[in-house]
Amino acid sequence: MLTPSQTAYVPFVSVENMMRLVLHIGIEKMLTELAAEIESDFARWPLFDKTARVASHSDIGVIELMPTSDGETYGFKYVNGHPSNTKQGLQTVTAFGLLASVATGYPLMLSEMTILTALRTAATSAMAAKWLAPNGASVMAMIGNGAQAEFQALAFKAICGIREVRLYDIDPLATEKCANNLKDQGLAVIRCTSAEEAIMGAQIITTCTADKQYATILSDNMVGTGVHINAVGGDCPGKTELHRDILLRSGIFVEYPPQTRIEGEIQQLDPDHPVTELWQVINGTAEGRSDARQITLFDSVGFAIEDFSALRYVYSRLKGTGLFQNLDMIADPDDPRDLFGMILRAGQA
Ligand SMILES: NC(=O)c1ccc[n+]([C@@H]2O[C@H](COP(=O)([O-])OP(=O)(O)OC[C@H]3O[C@@H](n4cnc5c(N)ncnc54)[C@H](O)[C@@H]3O)[C@@H](O)[C@H]2O)c1
């Protein structure tokens, strides 16, 4: 066989190399840098090509494609959400993604994004809380202690100064796993036996559960004034975590309204219920938290620009690390119109 040319190769970041990159940079530093990258892309939001993600639903899960472009670079992510997967020893969420040059359409990098999604979701959550949470917040309730949980806890420590996390999960083994993973990470970790106990004294409440139904992780009477709710787990039609009455008492902040109205907690509200786009708070055209007593809610569903920022960040940090493999991914005949001849010559070589 002929050896591929240099343009045939696309750098590929495997799971192993992503883990090495996280360890090389340091997880809290990486979360902080990712949050800064996402924030700066939110600040130039109007420039992006935006579309609600393309979702293929089944009774037990969803498979989604999330594309966007800033005119120079294009990115997309493939991601699934299957809450029942963990019963078979599989993950609820897995992902991979690609970055490409708009000028040529050639891919720049292919990457695993299961780990990167956990990092970017946590970085986005903490970045939003930096703008919305009450001043001096130091305690966070973490309800749902699965795959995303430790990433969320560490992002809120690094970016918002959280010092105590109060863990609750319907499965005590998940709480045990999470508490063990966080034990030497500089956080006070409290194991709780109910959601009510977890939110005691918390200024920030993160809900990150997985169940394909209208669930009520928080009911109205559980939530006092002056808190910030970071609602991560409700991200599909028919999959929510908060009682509707909480939404009616909250200032609601979202990523991309056309997507969030279908997938987020606000699918429970009228289609014209007022919401604020987070990017407008960041670029100074909309108000964030109005007063200390307000309940702010980041109705997070995950938007393509966050994945774009994360992919571009990884691409920028790869140089000099060797933490990628070159994939022979793009057919590159010497004469661009002689694709067929390239096959013939390969047979003769
Ligand atoms: N908004 C985003 O950008 C974004 C990104 C990634 C994942 N998600 C969503 O976040 C959720 C969590 O993802 P994950 O990968 O950590 O899933 P996971 O399955 O690993 O963990 C979910 C945990 O929630 C627990 N749980 C389920 N019902 C509960 C309840 N009623 N009370 C308390 N705990 C409960 C489960 O026992 C499990 O430990 C999923 O719904 C996923 O779709 C959202």
The ligand as a MOL file (V3000), in Angstrom:
LIG
                    3D

  0  0  0     0  0            999 V3000
M  V30 BEGIN CTAB
M  V30 COUNTS 44 48 0 0 0
M  V30 BEGIN ATOM
M  V30 1 N -26.8470 20.1070 30.5360 0
M  V30 2 C -25.8030 19.5440 29.9840 0
M  V30 3 O -25.0260 20.1900 29.2880 0
M  V30 4 C -25.5350 18.0890 30.2610 0
M  V30 5 C -24.3070 17.5430 29.9030 0
M  V30 6 C -24.0330 16.2230 30.2410 0
M  V30 7 C -25.0120 15.4690 30.8980 0
M  V30 8 N -26.2180 16.0300 31.1840 0 CHG=1
M  V30 9 C -27.2430 15.2720 31.8920 0
M  V30 10 O -26.8400 15.2220 33.2520 0
M  V30 11 C -27.4110 14.0540 33.8730 0
M  V30 12 C -26.3480 13.3040 34.6400 0
M  V30 13 O -25.4280 12.7300 33.7460 0
M  V30 14 P -24.3960 11.6340 34.2670 0
M  V30 15 O -23.5040 11.3270 33.1120 0
M  V30 16 O -23.8060 12.0860 35.5700 0 CHG=-1
M  V30 17 O -25.4110 10.4340 34.5290 0
M  V30 18 P -25.2340 9.1590 35.5090 0
M  V30 19 O -26.2560 8.1820 35.0760 0
M  V30 20 O -23.8090 8.7490 35.5630 0
M  V30 21 O -25.6090 9.7370 36.9510 0
M  V30 22 C -26.9110 10.1410 37.2910 0
M  V30 23 C -27.1330 9.8770 38.7740 0
M  V30 24 O -28.4270 10.4090 39.1360 0
M  V30 25 C -28.9460 9.5490 40.1350 0
M  V30 26 N -30.3950 9.7760 40.2530 0
M  V30 27 C -31.3790 9.3740 39.3910 0
M  V30 28 N -32.5770 9.7850 39.8870 0
M  V30 29 C -32.3330 10.4480 41.0390 0
M  V30 30 C -33.1630 11.1130 41.9990 0
M  V30 31 N -34.4880 11.1290 41.8620 0
M  V30 32 N -32.5620 11.7170 43.0720 0
M  V30 33 C -31.2180 11.6710 43.2310 0
M  V30 34 N -30.3760 11.0530 42.3570 0
M  V30 35 C -30.9360 10.4500 41.2840 0
M  V30 36 C -28.5630 8.1500 39.6680 0
M  V30 37 O -28.6050 7.2080 40.7280 0
M  V30 38 C -27.1240 8.3990 39.1500 0
M  V30 39 O -26.1480 8.1450 40.1350 0
M  V30 40 C -28.0350 13.2480 32.7300 0
M  V30 41 O -29.4260 13.4400 32.7640 0
M  V30 42 C -27.4170 13.8240 31.4760 0
M  V30 43 O -28.2600 13.6810 30.3660 0
M  V30 44 C -26.4830 17.3180 30.8930 0
M  V30 END ATOM
M  V30 BEGIN BOND
M  V30 1 1 1 2
M  V30 2 2 2 3
M  V30 3 1 2 4
M  V30 4 1 4 5
M  V30 5 2 4 44
M  V30 6 2 5 6
M  V30 7 1 6 7
M  V30 8 2 7 8
M  V30 9 1 8 9
M  V30 10 1 8 44
M  V30 11 1 9 10
M  V30 12 1 9 42
M  V30 13 1 10 11
M  V30 14 1 11 12
M  V30 15 1 11 40
M  V30 16 1 12 13
M  V30 17 1 13 14
M  V30 18 2 14 15
M  V30 19 1 14 16
M  V30 20 1 14 17
M  V30 21 1 17 18
M  V30 22 2 18 19
M  V30 23 1 18 20
M  V30 24 1 18 21
M  V30 25 1 21 22
M  V30 26 1 22 23
M  V30 27 1 23 24
M  V30 28 1 23 38
M  V30 29 1 24 25
M  V30 30 1 25 26
M  V30 31 1 25 36
M  V30 32 1 26 27
M  V30 33 1 26 35
M  V30 34 2 27 28
M  V30 35 1 28 29
M  V30 36 1 29 30
M  V30 37 2 29 35
M  V30 38 1 30 31
M  V30 39 2 30 32
M  V30 40 1 32 33
M  V30 41 2 33 34
M  V30 42 1 34 35
M  V30 43 1 36 37
M  V30 44 1 36 38
M  V30 45 1 38 39
M  V30 46 1 40 41
M  V30 47 1 40 42
M  V30 48 1 42 43
M  V30 END BOND
M  V30 END CTAB
M  END
